[in-house]
């Protein structure tokens, strides 16, 4: 049985009848790769998703056939394929704030000669959408797509400061 998703129930149960549990399980396989630093064995995917081995195997096969997962022929380890970036780029193309902010980020970077990052809130977290790096050799590298609890980073605290109590 799959773990409860953090996304479940966010609509207060209004659309529960339309929820597709098999899609949730497939996405849980993709999300399993977010918590690791390299390729995974099928048994690792099973452990990370709490799915039955046969269900995980079918989902992995389907995702591989769709081009979202790749398997190393020699090691038999699975990894996300570059095709998952299509979703990331689609998000960035459709994010009005990121599109509108880019000229300002470039100008701020040019003016202060420091890295400039756009972060957006989502629920209780903040994620980095885009970043214009510093030209300095020593710089903290923050990768777009990285999530943090809002309270633990400066951008999150700035966002929280302007929210109602």
Secondary structure as a PSIPRED ss2 file (coil, helix, strand):
# PSIPRED VFORMAT (PSIPRED V4.0)

   1 X C   1.000  0.000  0.000
   2 X C   1.000  0.000  0.000
   3 X C   1.000  0.000  0.000
   4 X C   1.000  0.000  0.000
   5 X C   1.000  0.000  0.000
   6 X C   1.000  0.000  0.000
   7 X C   1.000  0.000  0.000
   8 X C   1.000  0.000  0.000
   9 X C   1.000  0.000  0.000
  10 X C   1.000  0.000  0.000
  11 X C   1.000  0.000  0.000
  12 X C   1.000  0.000  0.000
  13 X C   1.000  0.000  0.000
  14 X C   1.000  0.000  0.000
  15 X C   1.000  0.000  0.000
  16 X H   0.000  1.000  0.000
  17 X H   0.000  1.000  0.000
  18 X H   0.000  1.000  0.000
  19 X C   1.000  0.000  0.000
  20 X C   1.000  0.000  0.000
  21 X H   0.000  1.000  0.000
  22 X H   0.000  1.000  0.000
  23 X H   0.000  1.000  0.000
  24 X H   0.000  1.000  0.000
  25 X H   0.000  1.000  0.000
  26 X H   0.000  1.000  0.000
  27 X H   0.000  1.000  0.000
  28 X H   0.000  1.000  0.000
  29 X H   0.000  1.000  0.000
  30 X H   0.000  1.000  0.000
  31 X H   0.000  1.000  0.000
  32 X H   0.000  1.000  0.000
  33 X H   0.000  1.000  0.000
  34 X H   0.000  1.000  0.000
  35 X H   0.000  1.000  0.000
  36 X C   1.000  0.000  0.000
  37 X C   1.000  0.000  0.000
  38 X C   1.000  0.000  0.000
  39 X C   1.000  0.000  0.000
  40 X E   0.000  0.000  1.000
  41 X C   1.000  0.000  0.000
  42 X H   0.000  1.000  0.000
  43 X H   0.000  1.000  0.000
  44 X H   0.000  1.000  0.000
  45 X H   0.000  1.000  0.000
  46 X H   0.000  1.000  0.000
  47 X H   0.000  1.000  0.000
  48 X H   0.000  1.000  0.000
  49 X H   0.000  1.000  0.000
  50 X C   1.000  0.000  0.000
  51 X C   1.000  0.000  0.000
  52 X C   1.000  0.000  0.000
  53 X H   0.000  1.000  0.000
  54 X H   0.000  1.000  0.000
  55 X H   0.000  1.000  0.000
  56 X H   0.000  1.000  0.000
  57 X H   0.000  1.000  0.000
  58 X H   0.000  1.000  0.000
  59 X H   0.000  1.000  0.000
  60 X H   0.000  1.000  0.000
  61 X H   0.000  1.000  0.000
  62 X H   0.000  1.000  0.000
  63 X H   0.000  1.000  0.000
  64 X H   0.000  1.000  0.000
  65 X H   0.000  1.000  0.000
  66 X C   1.000  0.000  0.000
  67 X C   1.000  0.000  0.000
  68 X C   1.000  0.000  0.000
  69 X E   0.000  0.000  1.000
  70 X E   0.000  0.000  1.000
  71 X E   0.000  0.000  1.000
  72 X C   1.000  0.000  0.000
  73 X C   1.000  0.000  0.000
  74 X C   1.000  0.000  0.000
  75 X C   1.000  0.000  0.000
  76 X C   1.000  0.000  0.000
  77 X C   1.000  0.000  0.000
  78 X E   0.000  0.000  1.000
  79 X E   0.000  0.000  1.000
  80 X E   0.000  0.000  1.000
  81 X C   1.000  0.000  0.000
  82 X H   0.000  1.000  0.000
  83 X H   0.000  1.000  0.000
  84 X H   0.000  1.000  0.000
  85 X H   0.000  1.000  0.000
  86 X H   0.000  1.000  0.000
  87 X H   0.000  1.000  0.000
  88 X H   0.000  1.000  0.000
  89 X H   0.000  1.000  0.000
  90 X H   0.000  1.000  0.000
  91 X H   0.000  1.000  0.000
  92 X H   0.000  1.000  0.000
  93 X H   0.000  1.000  0.000
  94 X H   0.000  1.000  0.000
  95 X C   1.000  0.000  0.000
  96 X H   0.000  1.000  0.000
  97 X H   0.000  1.000  0.000
  98 X H   0.000  1.000  0.000
  99 X H   0.000  1.000  0.000
 100 X H   0.000  1.000  0.000
 101 X H   0.000  1.000  0.000
 102 X H   0.000  1.000  0.000
 103 X H   0.000  1.000  0.000
 104 X H   0.000  1.000  0.000
 105 X H   0.000  1.000  0.000
 106 X H   0.000  1.000  0.000
 107 X H   0.000  1.000  0.000
 108 X H   0.000  1.000  0.000
 109 X H   0.000  1.000  0.000
 110 X H   0.000  1.000  0.000
 111 X H   0.000  1.000  0.000
 112 X H   0.000  1.000  0.000
 113 X C   1.000  0.000  0.000
 114 X C   1.000  0.000  0.000
 115 X C   1.000  0.000  0.000
 116 X E   0.000  0.000  1.000
 117 X E   0.000  0.000  1.000
 118 X E   0.000  0.000  1.000
 119 X E   0.000  0.000  1.000
 120 X E   0.000  0.000  1.000
 121 X E   0.000  0.000  1.000
 122 X E   0.000  0.000  1.000
 123 X C   1.000  0.000  0.000
 124 X C   1.000  0.000  0.000
 125 X E   0.000  0.000  1.000
 126 X E   0.000  0.000  1.000
 127 X E   0.000  0.000  1.000
 128 X E   0.000  0.000  1.000
 129 X E   0.000  0.000  1.000
 130 X E   0.000  0.000  1.000
 131 X E   0.000  0.000  1.000
 132 X E   0.000  0.000  1.000
 133 X C   1.000  0.000  0.000
 134 X C   1.000  0.000  0.000
 135 X C   1.000  0.000  0.000
 136 X C   1.000  0.000  0.000
 137 X C   1.000  0.000  0.000
 138 X C   1.000  0.000  0.000
 139 X C   1.000  0.000  0.000
 140 X C   1.000  0.000  0.000
 141 X C   1.000  0.000  0.000
 142 X C   1.000  0.000  0.000
 143 X C   1.000  0.000  0.000
 144 X C   1.000  0.000  0.000
 145 X C   1.000  0.000  0.000
 146 X C   1.000  0.000  0.000
 147 X E   0.000  0.000  1.000
 148 X E   0.000  0.000  1.000
 149 X E   0.000  0.000  1.000
 150 X H   0.000  1.000  0.000
 151 X H   0.000  1.000  0.000
 152 X H   0.000  1.000  0.000
 153 X C   1.000  0.000  0.000
 154 X H   0.000  1.000  0.000
 155 X H   0.000  1.000  0.000
 156 X H   0.000  1.000  0.000
 157 X H   0.000  1.000  0.000
 158 X H   0.000  1.000  0.000
 159 X H   0.000  1.000  0.000
 160 X H   0.000  1.000  0.000
 161 X H   0.000  1.000  0.000
 162 X C   1.000  0.000  0.000
 163 X C   1.000  0.000  0.000
 164 X C   1.000  0.000  0.000
 165 X C   1.000  0.000  0.000
